[in-house]
Amino acid sequence: MEAPHSPAAETAHPSAVRLTLASPEQTQELGRRLAKLLRPGDLVMLTGELGAGKTTLTRGLGEGLGVRGAVTSPTFVIARVHPSLVGGPALVHVDAYRLGGGLDEMEDLDLDVSLPDSVVVVEWGDGKVEDLSEDRLHVVIHRVVGNTDDDRRQITLTGVGARWADAGLAGLSA
């Protein structure tokens, strides 16, 4: 039996939705649409190689949530907080790429304090933030690699936990 936090186990989850997107603009639009499903306390984990579109998707989330500030990669600052301009939850955008440890190293960011009132999006969070919440949305983005101008992305959205059982993820594929 697979460990509960393994990506393979999450991919097989019944609430997984698979999409093919043709451009970065479509990835950003998916983020705007996904934002309509998000609420305070949601943890979103983004997985994908460099340049897959994790920050592009998060930029769309920020637009959809109506937050302040340009959503850019937080690689060098580790985390950015984007307060809401419309009375909704703040967006906490974390890049865990440079963090080697698990949740212990993440504790310095106080994500557990931010989570109840915010939407927390963590790039490169596999094996590091799963213990923050039993309920989370895992987004895996695959892109064609190598010397190509193919902008297609294969995106798998997997809801983990009771929060995502009937959250409407299937409606994103329409």
C-alpha positions in Angstrom: 0.0 0.0 0.0 1.3 3.5 -0.9 2.0 6.1 1.7 -0.9 8.6 2.1 1.3 11.5 0.9 2.8 9.9 -2.2 2.1 11.7 -5.5 1.2 8.3 -7.0 -1.5 7.8 -4.4 -2.9 11.3 -5.0 -3.0 10.8 -8.8 -5.2 7.8 -8.3 -7.6 9.7 -6.1 -11.2 9.7 -7.4 -11.5 13.5 -7.5 -8.6 13.9 -9.9 -9.3 16.0 -13.0 -6.9 16.0 -16.0 -6.7 18.9 -18.4 -4.6 19.8 -21.5 -3.9 23.5 -21.9 -2.3 24.9 -25.1 -0.7 28.1 -23.7 0.5 30.1 -20.7 -2.6 32.2 -21.1 -4.8 29.2 -20.7 -2.8 28.2 -17.6 -3.4 31.6 -16.1 -7.1 31.4 -17.1 -7.3 28.1 -15.3 -6.0 29.8 -12.2 -8.7 32.5 -12.4 -11.4 29.8 -12.7 -9.9 27.7 -9.9 -9.8 30.8 -7.6 -13.7 30.7 -7.6 -13.5 27.4 -5.9 -11.0 28.4 -3.2 -11.8 29.6 0.3 -9.9 30.6 3.4 -8.0 27.7 4.8 -7.2 26.0 1.5 -3.8 24.6 0.8 -2.7 24.3 -2.8 0.4 22.3 -3.7 2.0 22.9 -7.1 4.3 20.4 -8.6 6.1 20.6 -11.9 9.6 21.1 -13.4 11.2 24.5 -13.9 9.2 26.5 -16.3 6.1 24.3 -16.1 3.8 27.2 -15.3 3.4 27.0 -11.5 3.8 30.8 -11.1 1.6 31.5 -14.1 -1.2 29.4 -12.6 -0.7 31.3 -9.2 -0.8 34.6 -11.1 -4.2 33.6 -12.3 -5.2 32.5 -8.8 -4.2 36.0 -7.5 -6.3 37.7 -10.3 -9.3 35.5 -9.5 -9.0 36.1 -5.8 -8.6 39.9 -6.3 -5.4 40.3 -4.4 -3.0 43.2 -4.3 0.4 43.1 -5.9 1.9 41.4 -8.9 2.2 37.7 -8.4 5.7 36.7 -9.2 8.0 33.8 -8.3 8.9 34.1 -4.6 12.1 32.0 -5.2 14.5 34.3 -3.4 12.1 35.6 -0.7 10.6 32.2 -0.1 7.1 33.6 0.6 4.9 36.6 -0.3 1.6 37.6 1.1 -0.9 39.3 -1.2 -3.7 40.8 0.8 -7.2 40.8 -0.7 -8.6 44.0 -2.3 -12.1 42.6 -2.4 -12.7 41.4 1.2 -11.7 37.8 0.4 -8.8 35.7 1.7 -5.2 36.7 1.2 -3.0 34.7 -1.1 0.2 33.4 0.6 2.5 32.3 -2.2 5.4 30.1 -1.1 8.3 28.7 -3.1 9.8 25.8 -1.1 12.4 24.9 -3.8 15.3 26.1 -1.6 14.0 24.5 1.6 15.5 21.1 2.1 13.7 20.1 5.3 10.1 19.1 5.7 7.5 20.9 7.8 10.1 21.7 10.5 11.9 24.1 8.1 8.6 25.5 6.9 7.6 26.4 10.5 9.7 29.5 10.3 7.2 30.8 7.7 4.3 30.4 10.1 2.1 28.9 7.4 0.0 27.2 10.1 -0.9 30.6 11.4 -1.7 32.0 7.9 -3.6 29.0 6.7 -7.0 29.5 8.4 -7.5 33.0 7.0 -5.7 32.6 3.6 -5.3 30.6 0.5 -1.8 29.1 0.8 -0.1 28.1 -2.5 3.2 26.2 -2.2 5.4 25.5 -5.2 7.7 22.6 -4.7 5.9 21.5 -1.5 5.9 17.8 -2.0 7.1 16.1 1.1 7.3 19.4 3.0 3.8 20.8 3.7 1.3 17.9 3.5 1.1 17.8 7.3 -0.3 21.4 7.3 -3.7 20.1 6.4 -5.6 16.9 5.8 -7.4 18.7 3.0 -5.4 20.1 0.1 -5.4 20.5 -3.6 -2.4 19.0 -5.4 -1.8 20.4 -8.9 0.7 18.6 -11.1 1.8 20.4 -14.2 3.7 18.5 -17.0 5.1 20.3 -20.0 7.1 19.2 -23.0 10.7 19.6 -22.2 13.7 20.1 -24.5 14.3 22.4 -27.4 10.7 23.0 -28.5 8.2 25.8 -28.8 5.3 23.5 -27.7 3.5 25.3 -24.9 1.1 22.5 -24.1 0.6 21.6 -20.4 -0.9 18.4 -19.0 -2.4 19.4 -15.6 -3.8 17.1 -13.0 -5.8 18.6 -10.2 -6.2 16.2 -7.3 -8.4 17.0 -4.3 -7.2 15.3 -1.1 -9.5 15.1 1.9 -13.2 15.7 2.5 -13.0 19.4 1.6 -12.4 18.5 -2.1 -14.8 15.6 -2.4 -17.5 17.7 -4.0 -15.7 21.0 -4.6 -16.5 21.2 -8.3 -13.1 20.4 -9.8 -14.8 18.5 -12.6 -16.4 21.8 -13.7 -12.9 23.2 -14.6 -12.6 20.8 -17.5 -15.6 22.2 -19.2 
